[in-house]
Amino acid sequence: MEHNMMDYEETKRTFKLEVPEYYNFGFDVVDRWAEDRTKLALVWANVTGKSIRKYTFWDISQQSNRFANLLLNIGVKKGDIIFVMVPRIPEWFAVVVGANKIGAVISPAPSILTPQDIEYRINQSEAKIVVASSSNASKIEKVIGKCPTVKNKIIIGGELDKWISYDIEMEKSSPHLSKEDVEATKSDDLLLVAFSSGTTKYPRMVPHVQSYALAHIITAKFWHDLKPTDLHWTISDTGWLKAFWGKLYGQWQIGAAVFMHNAEGAFDPKITLKLLTTQGITSFCAPPTVYRMLVLEDLKQYDFSSLRHCTSAGEPLNPEVIKIWKEATGLTIYDGYGQTESVVAVANYPCMAVKYGSMGKPVPGYDIHIIDDDGNEMPVGEPGHIAIKVKPHHPIGLFKEYWKDRESTEEVFRGDWYFTGDKAYKDNDGYFWFYSRADDVIISSGYRIGPFEVESALQSHPAVAESAVVASPDPVRGDIVKAFVILAPGYEPSDKLVKELQDHVKKETAPYKYPREIEFTNNLPKTISGKIKRVVLRKKEIEEKLGRNSKKTPLI
């Protein structure tokens, strides 16, 4: 079949994304497709996968108009921040697109956040509105009294004292709204504010402007290779920016429909495989952890004939998993690389040969190189920083600053470059190969976890005198969180204490951040100035678990 990119070098040379002065995804994309009232936008499955609902672009347009009018009726203005903690339910689309239409700014939050995480994010972003499902509202209630900027709270799927009922108010709200009814959004107006983990502080705010939505045409067209007739499924919680990558912006610009499964609790590979092979899904994107779990199933039981294209991102994908998947389905997994701070930046494409384990090549519209600390190009085969050229032209879809954090911004924007914080090397054919994180951020099952957050949680337990948290290789999750702990006087190492410390971290911060391994030690490696040398501990873990230490081996 013909693909959206037939020649990589030619597309890279000629591609240019034109950004208009004014842009609004809700009006310019959703409402445009809604002119055909029968065009499919969303296929939704409940937790068990047995109940399926379908929504057209017209449905999404009407519901987003209702929510936009609901917001206008309670005084929400362009630029106001809305903290959104809504699971994988259809209402999420109405909330996001409705806010988008009036220029309100979404701050997405995954359902696994703890009350402390919620308080931090609301206060950092100075959110004025909270939108939550009934399942998440109780956690928000625990800290809302400490969040002075919040003016209104909206609950979906229930009623709660001092909360506005989404279900009741949406019935009253008008389904009519046009561009002329609201203040126009410029392409450089704020669209959303996400949070990204760092190494030495709590998560940083990553702002994206309206043109970020437009830039995801790169993600959907070249990497996902989508057509208007496709049904695409990206597995991601709606609280992560990956949901905006794969469930919304690029896919709907193309006119492809998206699939959403309201998965809850532990990942169920059997339900996933059944939905993947019975609902007409043609394009699939999942983190490596999901693929690793899927290939453990008996794939011969399933009919993959509707599926034509598979992608993966979030962490490096094991070559062995790609091989097993292709043997069972006949399909190659096209690995991709990007960040909370960007759209897809490096990827594999159907028009070029895939080298198993490689990240691929830079996407059209992005000038990306492997460089040293001073911006000099690294020789072939030598690892260096993955850096994106930001001068003289700043790529569309790449953030410009960490919001309200000048120090962190200056750390990553240096000279003509944005330093991604990841390292790779390039081979003779121009393919990128992931090498390691340049800092200590841990990527586990696609989640970015800052060691400082875990260390802070451990430190609040009386048994912990000091700790250091690093990534440790794991065959399923890529890496896991491992903690090295020096105990306070009066405490002795034990399995019971390990469990107690793990449970403590789950309560103090989001559960996915807890250390799956804890090693008690009497000392930690430090610099002369007293800073913990996490790199030494990380190297120790790699050598012990992988039994090798080659600079050309991706740390997966």
Secondary structure by P-SEA (a helix, b strand, c coil): cccccccaaaaaacbbbbbccccccccccccccccccccccbbbbcccccbbbbbcaaaaaaaaaaaaaaaaaacccccbbbbcccccccaaaaaaaaaaaabbbbbcccccccaaaaaaaaaaacccbbbbcccaaaaaaacccccccccbbbbccccccccccaaaaaaacccccccccccccccccccbbbbbbbccccbbbbbbcccccccccccccccccccccbbbbbbccccccccccccccccccccbbbbbbbccccccaaaaaaaaccccccbbbbcaaaaaaaaaccccccccccccbbbbccccccaaaaaaaaaacccccbbbbbcccccccccccccccccccccccccccccccccccccccccccbbbbbcccccccccccccccccccaaaaaaccccccccccccccccccbbbbbccccccccccccbbbbaaaaaaaaaaccccccbbbbbbbbccccbbbbbbbbbcccccccaaaaaaaaaaaaaaccccccccbbbbbcbbbbccccccaaaaaaaaaaaaaccccccccccc
